[in-house]
Amino acid sequence: MSVALRFLGSLRKSCLRSTKLSQPVRFGGGGNFRYRDVPPVTNKTILVLCNVVGFTVWYWMMYKVYHEFDHIVGHFTYPTPSKWTDEELGIPPDDEEE
């Protein structure tokens, strides 16, 4: 019963409310909508900041690749293949008969 009374009360309030309702903002992104138009000019400070951050990231990566190359290829020395035995290579002995 209380649910029905609450529903009727809210229905009455909505009917008595003014008929002018607020319209939701279309495209809600603020500013003007642009279609096939030149985008607004970006602030010079933002462009410089983006270039500085991009340069810093690439410099850091290339510096680490050059100076800490062991992180990419490993910390061990590569063994000489001529010193590997037939057993390590999986080659059966010559005296083994099939």
C-alpha positions in Angstrom: 0.0 0.0 0.0 2.8 2.4 0.9 4.4 1.8 -2.5 1.3 2.7 -4.3 0.9 5.9 -2.2 4.5 6.9 -2.9 3.9 6.3 -6.6 0.8 8.4 -6.7 2.5 11.2 -4.7 5.4 11.3 -7.2 2.9 11.2 -10.1 1.0 14.1 -8.6 4.1 16.1 -8.1 5.3 15.5 -11.7 1.9 16.6 -13.0 1.9 19.8 -11.0 5.4 20.6 -12.0 5.8 23.3 -14.7 5.6 22.0 -18.3 9.0 23.6 -19.1 11.5 20.9 -18.6 15.2 21.3 -19.1 16.5 19.8 -22.3 19.7 17.8 -22.0 22.7 19.3 -23.8 23.3 17.7 -27.1 26.9 16.6 -27.8 27.7 17.6 -24.2 31.4 18.3 -25.0 31.2 22.0 -24.6 32.1 24.4 -27.4 30.8 24.4 -30.9 30.2 21.4 -33.1 32.6 21.3 -36.0 32.1 19.3 -39.2 34.6 19.7 -42.1 36.0 22.8 -40.4 39.5 23.7 -39.3 40.1 22.7 -35.7 40.9 25.4 -33.2 44.6 26.3 -32.8 46.3 24.5 -30.0 48.1 26.6 -27.4 51.8 27.0 -28.1 52.6 25.9 -24.5 50.8 22.6 -24.9 52.7 21.9 -28.2 56.1 22.6 -26.6 55.2 20.5 -23.5 54.1 17.6 -25.7 57.4 17.8 -27.7 59.4 17.9 -24.5 57.7 14.9 -23.0 58.0 12.9 -26.3 61.7 13.8 -26.6 62.3 12.8 -23.0 60.6 9.4 -23.4 62.4 8.5 -26.6 65.7 9.8 -25.2 65.3 7.6 -22.1 64.5 4.5 -24.2 67.3 5.0 -26.6 69.8 5.7 -23.8 68.8 2.6 -22.0 69.0 0.5 -25.2 72.5 1.8 -25.9 74.0 1.7 -22.4 72.2 -1.3 -20.9 72.0 -3.6 -24.0 72.3 -6.7 -21.7 68.6 -6.1 -20.7 67.6 -6.9 -24.3 70.0 -9.7 -25.2 70.7 -11.2 -21.8 73.5 -11.1 -19.2 75.3 -14.2 -20.3 78.0 -14.7 -22.8 77.0 -16.7 -25.8 78.6 -20.1 -26.0 80.8 -21.1 -28.9 78.9 -23.7 -31.0 82.1 -25.5 -31.9 82.5 -26.6 -28.3 79.1 -28.2 -28.1 79.1 -32.0 -27.9 77.0 -34.3 -30.0 75.0 -35.3 -27.0 74.1 -31.7 -26.3 73.0 -31.3 -29.9 70.9 -34.4 -29.8 73.1 -36.3 -32.4 73.2 -40.1 -31.7 76.7 -41.7 -31.4 78.3 -43.1 -34.6 78.5 -46.7 -33.2 74.8 -46.9 -32.5 73.0 -49.3 -34.8 69.5 -48.6 -35.9 
